[in-house]
């Protein structure tokens, strides 16, 4: 993957370091206010943390939905 840098320590242990990439995004005002509200809650360090959390949650949800659909399809194929 492009966002993983592999290095070695003196003990030859492999280290995986995820690199951060700067982005610019455009959101409607309602979404911006929601992000700011999450930030004010104290749960997140900054706006990037809020957005990164939301995207990872979306990816996890998509993976779960894909797994559930696959199980459903496998069950139908067993009939």
Secondary structure, DSSP 8 states (H G I E B T S, - for coil): -TTEEEEE-TT--EEEEE----------HHHHHHHHHHHHTTSSSSHHHHHHHHHHHHHHHHHHHHHHHHHHHHHHHT-
